[in-house]
Amino acid sequence: ARRAGALRRRMRRRWLVYGVLVAIGLPASAWIGLVLFVNLALPTLLSTRPEALRVDWGEAWVWPTGSVSVRRLEVRVQTRTDQWMLTADDVTATIDPLPLLDRHLSAHGITAAGVSFRHRRRLDAPPTPYRSAEPTDPALLAPIPGLENPPLVPPELTLPPGRVPWRLTFDHVAITDLREVWVDRWRYDGAAWVWGSVDVVPGRTVALRGALARLGGGRVTRGRDP
């Protein structure tokens, strides 16, 4: 009886150890899988049509709180009329996983530093009441690596029929270190802070909500003129 009792106690301790290992191992495995997904799979899912939308980053880290930290972020978008690129040295945000199933990248509580935004109108875009029809020197427009202006293959011709584009929603954004804004021939180099929210459907709409900017001193040029 004494030996049987000792055997039962050893078995209980063994199963307790197994239970602890499983309790620790399952969350750890899920966390490792999530880190791999964010670093390897998510940029590929977002960039299936890089001529229209390309999202990439150098490295990402997932925290137990559910937030994601990204270094060397690059978002590049090309529509029927415009091309733009957003880069950031460091970004921290909380990503909602369920909207990804519907081709919707939704993030909130975003803080970003070392940010640059470049926008230019496609040279083959038709004039509008708000856009001059006079030719623009391409050398005065913001360079966007990876995109020709005008594009060799317009992205609107490559969209499969019925394909729903990705939607990007960024809520409660705080850019604490904005270094450059270059829109067509207008360029600002200097310190700035920006707060607000933005909703983007590439090729269709861009909506800003509650946007506020503060400039801390810099240089504004139009083309080559200060």
C-alpha positions as protocol buffer text, in pm:
chain_id: "A"
residue {
  index: 1
  type: ALA
  ca { x: 0 y: 0 z: 0 }
}
residue {
  index: 2
  type: ARG
  ca { x: 289 y: 231 z: 83 }
}
residue {
  index: 3
  type: ARG
  ca { x: 450 y: 166 z: -256 }
}
residue {
  index: 4
  type: ALA
  ca { x: 115 y: 216 z: -433 }
}
residue {
  index: 5
  type: GLY
  ca { x: 65 y: 550 z: -256 }
}
residue {
  index: 6
  type: ALA
  ca { x: 415 y: 667 z: -353 }
}
residue {
  index: 7
  type: LEU
  ca { x: 350 y: 561 z: -712 }
}
residue {
  index: 8
  type: ARG
  ca { x: 25 y: 759 z: -720 }
}
residue {
  index: 9
  type: ARG
  ca { x: 199 y: 1068 z: -583 }
}
residue {
  index: 10
  type: ARG
  ca { x: 471 y: 1041 z: -849 }
}
residue {
  index: 11
  type: MET
  ca { x: 208 y: 1005 z: -1120 }
}
residue {
  index: 12
  type: ARG
  ca { x: 22 y: 1309 z: -990 }
}
residue {
  index: 13
  type: ARG
  ca { x: 342 y: 1516 z: -990 }
}
residue {
  index: 14
  type: ARG
  ca { x: 424 y: 1393 z: -1341 }
}
residue {
  index: 15
  type: TRP
  ca { x: 80 y: 1486 z: -1474 }
}
residue {
  index: 16
  type: LEU
  ca { x: 103 y: 1820 z: -1297 }
}
residue {
  index: 17
  type: VAL
  ca { x: 435 y: 1889 z: -1472 }
}
residue {
  index: 18
  type: TYR
  ca { x: 282 y: 1784 z: -1805 }
}
residue {
  index: 19
  type: GLY
  ca { x: -14 y: 2014 z: -1745 }
}
residue {
  index: 20
  type: VAL
  ca { x: 212 y: 2309 z: -1664 }
}
residue {
  index: 21
  type: LEU
  ca { x: 421 y: 2245 z: -1977 }
}
residue {
  index: 22
  type: VAL
  ca { x: 110 y: 2230 z: -2194 }
}
residue {
  index: 23
  type: ALA
  ca { x: -33 y: 2543 z: -2032 }
}
residue {
  index: 24
  type: ILE
  ca { x: 291 y: 2727 z: -2106 }
}
residue {
  index: 25
  type: GLY
  ca { x: 362 y: 2565 z: -2442 }
}
residue {
  index: 26
  type: LEU
  ca { x: 29 y: 2630 z: -2614 }
}
residue {
  index: 27
  type: PRO
  ca { x: 29 y: 3010 z: -2560 }
}
residue {
  index: 28
  type: ALA
  ca { x: 400 y: 3021 z: -2646 }
}
residue {
  index: 29
  type: SER
  ca { x: 339 y: 2830 z: -2969 }
}
residue {
  index: 30
  type: ALA
  ca { x: 47 y: 3054 z: -3057 }
}
residue {
  index: 31
  type: TRP
  ca { x: 258 y: 3364 z: -2987 }
}
residue {
  index: 32
  type: ILE
  ca { x: 546 y: 3234 z: -3202 }
}
residue {
  index: 33
  type: GLY
  ca { x: 300 y: 3156 z: -3481 }
}
residue {
  index: 34
  type: LEU
  ca { x: 156 y: 3507 z: -3456 }
}
residue {
  index: 35
  type: VAL
  ca { x: 504 y: 3663 z: -3476 }
}
residue {
  index: 36
  type: LEU
  ca { x: 583 y: 3455 z: -3785 }
}
residue {
  index: 37
  type: PHE
  ca { x: 249 y: 3548 z: -3942 }
}
residue {
  index: 38
  type: VAL
  ca { x: 303 y: 3921 z: -3887 }
}
residue {
  index: 39
  type: ASN
  ca { x: 660 y: 3912 z: -4020 }
}
residue {
  index: 40
  type: LEU
  ca { x: 624 y: 3669 z: -4311 }
}
residue {
  index: 41
  type: ALA
  ca { x: 263 y: 3618 z: -4418 }
}
residue {
  index: 42
  type: LEU
  ca { x: 87 y: 3950 z: -4353 }
}
residue {
  index: 43
  type: PRO
  ca { x: 304 y: 4167 z: -4584 }
}
residue {
  index: 44
  type: THR
  ca { x: 255 y: 3910 z: -4861 }
}
residue {
  index: 45
  type: LEU
  ca { x: -124 y: 3904 z: -4812 }
}
residue {
  index: 46
  type: LEU
  ca { x: -140 y: 4283 z: -4827 }
}
residue {
  index: 47
  type: SER
  ca { x: 83 y: 4308 z: -5135 }
}
residue {
  index: 48
  type: THR
  ca { x: -71 y: 4061 z: -5379 }
}
residue {
  index: 49
  type: ARG
  ca { x: -97 y: 4350 z: -5628 }
}
residue {
  index: 50
  type: PRO
  ca { x: 214 y: 4556 z: -5553 }
}
residue {
  index: 51
  type: GLU
  ca { x: 152 y: 4781 z: -5853 }
}
residue {
  index: 52
  type: ALA
  ca { x: -159 y: 4909 z: -5667 }
}
residue {
  index: 53
  type: LEU
  ca { x: -79 y: 4847 z: -5299 }
}
residue {
  index: 54
  type: ARG
  ca { x: 247 y: 4740 z: -5141 }
}
residue {
  index: 55
  type: VAL
  ca { x: 295 y: 4715 z: -4763 }
}
residue {
  index: 56
  type: ASP
  ca { x: 627 y: 4604 z: -4617 }
}
residue {
  index: 57
  type: TRP
  ca { x: 839 y: 4640 z: -4305 }
}
residue {
  index: 58
  type: GLY
  ca { x: 1181 y: 4542 z: -4183 }
}
residue {
  index: 59
  type: GLU
  ca { x: 1081 y: 4358 z: -3866 }
}
residue {
  index: 60
  type: ALA
  ca { x: 781 y: 4334 z: -3636 }
}
residue {
  index: 61
  type: TRP
  ca { x: 727 y: 4231 z: -3276 }
}
residue {
  index: 62
  type: VAL
  ca { x: 402 y: 4124 z: -3108 }
}
residue {
  index: 63
  type: TRP
  ca { x: 352 y: 4211 z: -2742 }
}
residue {
  index: 64
  type: PRO
  ca { x: 133 y: 4026 z: -2487 }
}
residue {
  index: 65
  type: THR
  ca { x: -98 y: 4329 z: -2475 }
}
residue {
  index: 66
  type: GLY
  ca { x: -193 y: 4264 z: -2839 }
}
residue {
  index: 67
  type: SER
  ca { x: -1 y: 4557 z: -2984 }
}
residue {
  index: 68
  type: VAL
  ca { x: 246 y: 4523 z: -3269 }
}
residue {
  index: 69
  type: SER
  ca { x: 570 y: 4720 z: -3308 }
}
residue {
  index: 70
  type: VAL
  ca { x: 708 y: 4761 z: -3659 }
}
residue {
  index: 71
  type: ARG
  ca { x: 1038 y: 4904 z: -3777 }
}
residue {
  index: 72
  type: ARG
  ca { x: 1104 y: 5049 z: -4124 }
}
residue {
  index: 73
  type: LEU
  ca { x: 741 y: 5052 z: -4240 }
}
residue {
  index: 74
  type: GLU
  ca { x: 664 y: 5134 z: -4605 }
}
residue {
  index: 75
  type: VAL
  ca { x: 316 y: 5174 z: -4755 }
}
residue {
  index: 76
  type: ARG
  ca { x: 296 y: 5247 z: -5129 }
}
residue {
  index: 77
  type: VAL
  ca { x: -31 y: 5308 z: -5316 }
}
residue {
  index: 78
  type: GLN
  ca { x: -107 y: 5377 z: -5682 }
}
residue {
  index: 79
  type: THR
  ca { x: -456 y: 5471 z: -5804 }
}
residue {
  index: 80
  type: ARG
  ca { x: -603 y: 5582 z: -6136 }
}
residue {
  index: 81
  type: THR
  ca { x: -487 y: 5938 z: -6075 }
}
residue {
  index: 82
  type: ASP
  ca { x: -231 y: 5943 z: -5792 }
}
residue {
  index: 83
  type: GLN
  ca { x: 75 y: 5776 z: -5646 }
}
residue {
  index: 84
  type: TRP
  ca { x: 184 y: 5807 z: -5286 }
}
residue {
  index: 85
  type: MET
  ca { x: 419 y: 5651 z: -5034 }
}
residue {
  index: 86
  type: LEU
  ca { x: 433 y: 5661 z: -4654 }
}
residue {
  index: 87
  type: THR
  ca { x: 744 y: 5550 z: -4465 }
}
residue {
  index: 88
  type: ALA
  ca { x: 814 y: 5540 z: -4091 }
}
residue {
  index: 89
  type: ASP
  ca { x: 1111 y: 5436 z: -3879 }
}
residue {
  index: 90
  type: ASP
  ca { x: 902 y: 5302 z: -3589 }
}
residue {
  index: 91
  type: VAL
  ca { x: 530 y: 5228 z: -3554 }
}
residue {
  index: 92
  type: THR
  ca { x: 333 y: 5073 z: -3268 }
}
residue {
  index: 93
  type: ALA
  ca { x: -34 y: 4980 z: -3308 }
}
residue {
  index: 94
  type: THR
  ca { x: -302 y: 4730 z: -3213 }
}
residue {
  index: 95
  type: ILE
  ca { x: -426 y: 4528 z: -3514 }
}
residue {
  index: 96
  type: ASP
  ca { x: -774 y: 4376 z: -3520 }
}
residue {
  index: 97
  type: PRO
  ca { x: -730 y: 4022 z: -3665 }
}
residue {
  index: 98
  type: LEU
  ca { x: -1090 y: 3940 z: -3770 }
}
residue {
  index: 99
  type: PRO
  ca { x: -1124 y: 4216 z: -4036 }
}
residue {
  index: 100
  type: LEU
  ca { x: -823 y: 4065 z: -4215 }
}
residue {
  index: 101
  type: LEU
  ca { x: -1055 y: 3787 z: -4333 }
}
residue {
  index: 102
  type: ASP
  ca { x: -1250 y: 4051 z: -4528 }
}
residue {
  index: 103
  type: ARG
  ca { x: -938 y: 4215 z: -4678 }
}
residue {
  index: 104
  type: HIS
  ca { x: -950 y: 4495 z: -4422 }
}
residue {
  index: 105
  type: LEU
  ca { x: -641 y: 4604 z: -4227 }
}
residue {
  index: 106
  type: SER
  ca { x: -777 y: 4781 z: -3919 }
}
residue {
  index: 107
  type: ALA
  ca { x: -541 y: 4924 z: -3659 }
}
residue {
  index: 108
  type: HIS
  ca { x: -590 y: 5166 z: -3371 }
}
residue {
  index: 109
  type: GLY
  ca { x: -389 y: 5338 z: -3101 }
}
residue {
  index: 110
  type: ILE
  ca { x: -111 y: 5408 z: -3350 }
}
residue {
  index: 111
  type: THR
  ca { x: 207 y: 5596 z: -3263 }
}
residue {
  index: 112
  type: ALA
  ca { x: 469 y: 5661 z: -3532 }
}
residue {
  index: 113
  type: ALA
  ca { x: 805 y: 5834 z: -3552 }
}
residue {
  index: 114
  type: GLY
  ca { x: 1042 y: 5920 z: -3835 }
}
residue {
  index: 115
  type: VAL
  ca { x: 757 y: 5961 z: -4086 }
}
residue {
  index: 116
  type: SER
  ca { x: 777 y: 6078 z: -4448 }
}
residue {
  index: 117
  type: PHE
  ca { x: 480 y: 6121 z: -4684 }
}
residue {
  index: 118
  type: ARG
  ca { x: 521 y: 6169 z: -5059 }
}
residue {
  index: 119
  type: HIS
  ca { x: 241 y: 6219 z: -5309 }
}
residue {
  index: 120
  type: ARG
  ca { x: 237 y: 6290 z: -5679 }
}
residue {
  index: 121
  type: ARG
  ca { x: -29 y: 6299 z: -5947 }
}
residue {
  index: 122
  type: ARG
  ca { x: 8 y: 6057 z: -6234 }
}
residue {
  index: 123
  type: LEU
  ca { x: 128 y: 6237 z: -6544 }
}
residue {
  index: 124
  type: ASP
  ca { x: -127 y: 6049 z: -6755 }
}
residue {
  index: 125
  type: ALA
  ca { x: -420 y: 6150 z: -6530 }
}
residue {
  index: 126
  type: PRO
  ca { x: -682 y: 6375 z: -6693 }
}
residue {
  index: 127
  type: PRO
  ca { x: -710 y: 6736 z: -6568 }
}
residue {
  index: 128
  type: THR
  ca { x: -982 y: 6819 z: -6316 }
}
residue {
  index: 129
  type: PRO
  ca { x: -1132 y: 7153 z: -6203 }
}
residue {
  index: 130
  type: TYR
  ca { x: -879 y: 7146 z: -5918 }
}
residue {
  index: 131
  type: ARG
  ca { x: -580 y: 7038 z: -6125 }
}
residue {
  index: 132
  type: SER
  ca { x: -403 y: 7238 z: -6390 }
}
residue {
  index: 133
  type: ALA
  ca { x: -374 y: 7093 z: -6738 }
}
residue {
  index: 134
  type: GLU
  ca { x: -32 y: 7254 z: -6789 }
}
residue {
  index: 135
  type: PRO
  ca { x: 256 y: 7006 z: -6810 }
}
residue {
  index: 136
  type: THR
  ca { x: 455 y: 6940 z: -6495 }
}
residue {
  index: 137
  type: ASP
  ca { x: 829 y: 6883 z: -6486 }
}
residue {
  index: 138
  type: PRO
  ca { x: 868 y: 6526 z: -6348 }
}
residue {
  index: 139
  type: ALA
  ca { x: 1193 y: 6631 z: -6182 }
}
residue {
  index: 140
  type: LEU
  ca { x: 996 y: 6857 z: -5947 }
}
residue {
  index: 141
  type: LEU
  ca { x: 770 y: 6578 z: -5824 }
}
residue {
  index: 142
  type: ALA
  ca { x: 839 y: 6350 z: -5529 }
}
residue {
  index: 143
  type: PRO
  ca { x: 1039 y: 6038 z: -5618 }
}
residue {
  index: 144
  type: ILE
  ca { x: 860 y: 5715 z: -5525 }
}
residue {
  index: 145
  type: PRO
  ca { x: 1084 y: 5407 z: -5556 }
}
residue {
  index: 146
  type: GLY
  ca { x: 931 y: 5122 z: -5752 }
}
residue {
  index: 147
  type: LEU
  ca { x: 670 y: 5330 z: -5940 }
}
residue {
  index: 148
  type: GLU
  ca { x: 703 y: 5477 z: -6288 }
}
residue {
  index: 149
  type: ASN
  ca { x: 523 y: 5801 z: -6370 }
}
residue {
  index: 150
  type: PRO
  ca { x: 325 y: 5745 z: -6582 }
}
residue {
  index: 151
  type: PRO
  ca { x: 308 y: 5373 z: -6504 }
}
residue {
  index: 152
  type: LEU
  ca { x: 417 y: 5127 z: -6770 }
}
residue {
  index: 153
  type: VAL
  ca { x: 116 y: 4908 z: -6681 }
}
residue {
  index: 154
  type: PRO
  ca { x: -169 y: 5107 z: -6521 }
}
residue {
  index: 155
  type: PRO
  ca { x: -285 y: 4922 z: -6206 }
}
residue {
  index: 156
  type: GLU
  ca { x: -652 y: 4969 z: -6293 }
}
residue {
  index: 157
  type: LEU
  ca { x: -598 y: 4735 z: -6590 }
}
residue {
  index: 158
  type: THR
  ca { x: -466 y: 4453 z: -6370 }
}
residue {
  index: 159
  type: LEU
  ca { x: -753 y: 4433 z: -6119 }
}
residue {
  index: 160
  type: PRO
  ca { x: -941 y: 4103 z: -6169 }
}
residue {
  index: 161
  type: PRO
  ca { x: -1317 y: 4148 z: -6230 }
}
residue {
  index: 162
  type: GLY
  ca { x: -1509 y: 4154 z: -5903 }
}
residue {
  index: 163
  type: ARG
  ca { x: -1194 y: 4164 z: -5689 }
}
residue {
  index: 164
  type: VAL
  ca { x: -1245 y: 4370 z: -5376 }
}
residue {
  index: 165
  type: PRO
  ca { x: -945 y: 4593 z: -5295 }
}
residue {
  index: 166
  type: TRP
  ca { x: -787 y: 4599 z: -4951 }
}
residue {
  index: 167
  type: ARG
  ca { x: -921 y: 4861 z: -4713 }
}
residue {
  index: 168
  type: LEU
  ca { x: -689 y: 5034 z: -4465 }
}
residue {
  index: 169
  type: THR
  ca { x: -831 y: 5189 z: -4147 }
}
residue {
  index: 170
  type: PHE
  ca { x: -600 y: 5366 z: -3902 }
}
residue {
  index: 171
  type: ASP
  ca { x: -777 y: 5506 z: -3595 }
}
residue {
  index: 172
  type: HIS
  ca { x: -633 y: 5742 z: -3334 }
}
residue {
  index: 173
  type: VAL
  ca { x: -300 y: 5803 z: -3503 }
}
residue {
  index: 174
  type: ALA
  ca { x: -32 y: 6009 z: -3329 }
}
residue {
  index: 175
  type: ILE
  ca { x: 271 y: 6093 z: -3545 }
}
residue {
  index: 176
  type: THR
  ca { x: 524 y: 6229 z: -3300 }
}
residue {
  index: 177
  type: ASP
  ca { x: 802 y: 6292 z: -3551 }
}
residue {
  index: 178
  type: LEU
  ca { x: 689 y: 6391 z: -3901 }
}
residue {
  index: 179
  type: ARG
  ca { x: 996 y: 6487 z: -4104 }
}
residue {
  index: 180
  type: GLU
  ca { x: 874 y: 6540 z: -4460 }
}
residue {
  index: 181
  type: VAL
  ca { x: 554 y: 6609 z: -4654 }
}
residue {
  index: 182
  type: TRP
  ca { x: 595 y: 6630 z: -5032 }
}
residue {
  index: 183
  type: VAL
  ca { x: 274 y: 6678 z: -5232 }
}
residue {
  index: 184
  type: ASP
  ca { x: 322 y: 6735 z: -5606 }
}
residue {
  index: 185
  type: ARG
  ca { x: 553 y: 7040 z: -5628 }
}
residue {
  index: 186
  type: TRP
  ca { x: 502 y: 7144 z: -5265 }
}
residue {
  index: 187
  type: ARG
  ca { x: 749 y: 7013 z: -5008 }
}
residue {
  index: 188
  type: TYR
  ca { x: 789 y: 7066 z: -4634 }
}
residue {
  index: 189
  type: ASP
  ca { x: 1108 y: 6960 z: -4456 }
}
residue {
  index: 190
  type: GLY
  ca { x: 1114 y: 7005 z: -4081 }
}
residue {
  index: 191
  type: ALA
  ca { x: 956 y: 6907 z: -3753 }
}
residue {
  index: 192
  type: ALA
  ca { x: 583 y: 6841 z: -3727 }
}
residue {
  index: 193
  type: TRP
  ca { x: 329 y: 6647 z: -3520 }
}
residue {
  index: 194
  type: VAL
  ca { x: 5 y: 6502 z: -3658 }
}
residue {
  index: 195
  type: TRP
  ca { x: -302 y: 6346 z: -3493 }
}
residue {
  index: 196
  type: GLY
  ca { x: -616 y: 6198 z: -3647 }
}
residue {
  index: 197
  type: SER
  ca { x: -767 y: 5896 z: -3825 }
}
residue {
  index: 198
  type: VAL
  ca { x: -766 y: 5788 z: -4189 }
}
residue {
  index: 199
  type: ASP
  ca { x: -961 y: 5533 z: -4395 }
}
residue {
  index: 200
  type: VAL
  ca { x: -820 y: 5431 z: -4736 }
}
residue {
  index: 201
  type: VAL
  ca { x: -964 y: 5216 z: -5012 }
}
residue {
  index: 202
  type: PRO
  ca { x: -684 y: 5222 z: -5272 }
}
residue {
  index: 203
  type: GLY
  ca { x: -806 y: 5350 z: -5604 }
}
residue {
  index: 204
  type: ARG
  ca { x: -1137 y: 5470 z: -5461 }
}
residue {
  index: 205
  type: THR
  ca { x: -1145 y: 5687 z: -5150 }
}
residue {
  index: 206
  type: VAL
  ca { x: -932 y: 5850 z: -4881 }
}
residue {
  index: 207
  type: ALA
  ca { x: -1114 y: 5987 z: -4575 }
}
residue {
  index: 208
  type: LEU
  ca { x: -953 y: 6189 z: -4295 }
}
residue {
  index: 209
  type: ARG
  ca { x: -1123 y: 6224 z: -3958 }
}
residue {
  index: 210
  type: GLY
  ca { x: -1029 y: 6464 z: -3680 }
}
residue {
  index: 211
  type: ALA
  ca { x: -695 y: 6555 z: -3838 }
}
residue {
  index: 212
  type: LEU
  ca { x: -477 y: 6809 z: -3657 }
}
residue {
  index: 213
  type: ALA
  ca { x: -121 y: 6914 z: -3739 }
}
residue {
  index: 214
  type: ARG
  ca { x: 134 y: 7124 z: -3557 }
}
residue {
  index: 215
  type: LEU
  ca { x: 444 y: 7254 z: -3734 }
}
residue {
  index: 216
  type: GLY
  ca { x: 759 y: 7306 z: -3532 }
}
residue {
  index: 217
  type: GLY
  ca { x: 965 y: 7493 z: -3790 }
}
residue {
  index: 218
  type: GLY
  ca { x: 1096 y: 7387 z: -4128 }
}
residue {
  index: 219
  type: ARG
  ca { x: 1142 y: 7479 z: -4492 }
}
residue {
  index: 220
  type: VAL
  ca { x: 870 y: 7501 z: -4756 }
}
residue {
  index: 221
  type: THR
  ca { x: 951 y: 7491 z: -5127 }
}
residue {
  index: 222
  type: ARG
  ca { x: 739 y: 7495 z: -5443 }
}
residue {
  index: 223
  type: GLY
  ca { x: 939 y: 7324 z: -5710 }
}
residue {
  index: 224
  type: ARG
  ca { x: 1285 y: 7478 z: -5674 }
}
residue {
  index: 225
  type: ASP
  ca { x: 1160 y: 7800 z: -5515 }
}
residue {
  index: 226
  type: PRO
  ca { x: 1162 y: 7853 z: -5137 }
}
